[in-house]
Amino acid sequence: MIKKYDDHNKNTLKSILDNLPIEGTVNTWGDEIYFETELEIDEEKTQREVEIGELAFWPPGKAICIFFGKTPISESNKPKAASPVNVFGKIIGSEINILAKLKNGERISLEIAK
């Protein structure tokens, strides 16, 4: 389940929700999954330091990022994005453990739960 950050990056969240489902090919970078999209979303309250479980949009790469642990440039146990991202939500619950099993090249889909 994902908790939406309605008050954080409203334009990013709206763009994501308006375009669901969004599918892509998994790329991994440490304990981060990202996948390219066709979305054009401007920077909005960007940040590099993120929390485990947070979902973000990476404007330069037109990619959705899912952080579930340390990245190669982390300075602590928290994830750190390669460059500024627009955080729009957070995975809550045990679903986050599944992310570590995904491999480069696998298909992924972000959609509304039924």
C-alpha positions as CSV (number, residue, x, y, z in Angstrom):
1,M,0.0,0.0,0.0
2,I,1.2,3.5,-0.7
3,K,0.5,6.6,1.4
4,K,0.1,9.6,-0.9
5,Y,1.8,12.8,0.1
6,D,-1.1,15.2,-0.8
7,D,0.6,18.2,0.8
8,H,4.1,17.7,-0.4
9,N,4.4,17.8,-4.2
10,K,0.8,18.3,-5.4
11,N,1.6,18.7,-9.1
12,T,3.8,15.7,-9.2
13,L,1.3,13.5,-7.4
14,K,-1.5,14.7,-9.7
15,S,0.5,13.9,-12.8
16,I,1.4,10.4,-11.5
17,L,-2.2,9.6,-10.5
18,D,-3.6,11.0,-13.8
19,N,-1.4,8.7,-15.8
20,L,-1.8,5.4,-13.9
21,P,-1.1,2.6,-14.6
22,I,2.5,3.4,-15.4
23,E,4.7,0.6,-16.6
24,G,8.4,0.3,-17.2
25,T,11.6,-1.7,-17.0
26,V,13.3,-2.1,-13.7
27,N,16.7,-0.6,-13.2
28,T,18.5,-0.9,-9.8
29,W,21.0,1.4,-8.2
30,G,21.9,0.0,-4.8
31,D,18.6,-0.4,-2.9
32,E,16.7,1.8,-5.3
33,I,14.5,0.8,-8.2
34,Y,13.8,3.3,-10.9
35,F,12.0,3.0,-14.3
36,E,11.7,5.5,-17.1
37,T,8.3,6.9,-18.1
38,E,7.0,9.2,-20.8
39,L,6.0,11.8,-18.2
40,E,7.2,15.4,-18.3
41,I,7.1,16.7,-14.7
42,D,9.0,19.8,-13.6
43,E,11.1,20.0,-10.5
44,E,8.9,20.7,-7.4
45,K,10.3,20.9,-3.9
46,T,13.1,18.6,-4.8
47,Q,15.3,16.8,-2.4
48,R,18.2,14.3,-2.4
49,E,17.9,12.9,1.1
50,V,14.9,10.5,1.2
51,E,13.4,8.0,3.5
52,I,13.2,4.2,3.1
53,G,10.0,3.4,1.3
54,E,9.5,6.8,-0.4
55,L,8.5,7.1,-4.0
56,A,9.8,10.0,-6.1
57,F,9.9,11.3,-9.7
58,W,13.3,12.1,-11.1
59,P,12.7,14.9,-13.6
60,P,16.0,14.7,-15.6
61,G,15.5,11.0,-16.3
62,K,11.7,11.1,-16.5
63,A,11.8,8.2,-14.0
64,I,9.9,6.9,-11.0
65,C,12.2,6.0,-8.2
66,I,11.4,3.7,-5.3
67,F,13.8,3.8,-2.4
68,F,14.0,0.8,-0.1
69,G,17.5,1.1,1.4
70,K,21.0,2.6,0.9
71,T,22.1,3.8,-2.5
72,P,25.7,3.9,-3.7
73,I,26.1,7.5,-2.5
74,S,24.3,7.2,0.9
75,E,26.1,8.7,3.8
76,S,24.1,6.8,6.4
77,N,21.5,4.0,6.3
78,K,19.1,6.3,4.5
79,P,18.8,6.4,0.8
80,K,20.2,9.4,-1.2
81,A,19.1,10.2,-4.7
82,A,21.7,10.7,-7.4
83,S,20.2,14.1,-8.1
84,P,17.1,16.0,-6.8
85,V,13.8,14.2,-6.9
86,N,10.1,15.1,-6.3
87,V,8.9,12.8,-3.5
88,F,5.2,12.0,-3.9
89,G,4.4,9.0,-1.6
90,K,5.7,6.3,0.6
91,I,5.2,2.5,0.7
92,I,3.7,1.4,4.0
93,G,3.6,-2.1,5.2
94,S,5.6,-5.2,4.3
95,E,5.3,-4.8,0.6
96,I,8.7,-3.0,0.6
97,N,10.5,-6.3,1.2
98,I,9.4,-7.5,-2.2
99,L,11.4,-4.8,-3.9
100,A,14.8,-6.3,-3.1
101,K,13.8,-9.4,-5.2
102,L,13.3,-7.4,-8.4
103,K,16.1,-7.5,-11.0
104,N,17.3,-5.3,-13.8
105,G,15.2,-5.8,-16.9
106,E,12.0,-7.1,-15.2
107,R,8.7,-5.3,-15.9
108,I,7.1,-3.2,-13.2
109,S,3.8,-1.4,-12.9
110,L,2.6,1.3,-10.7
111,E,-1.2,1.2,-10.4
112,I,-4.2,1.8,-8.2
113,A,-4.8,-1.3,-6.0
114,K,-8.1,-3.1,-6.5
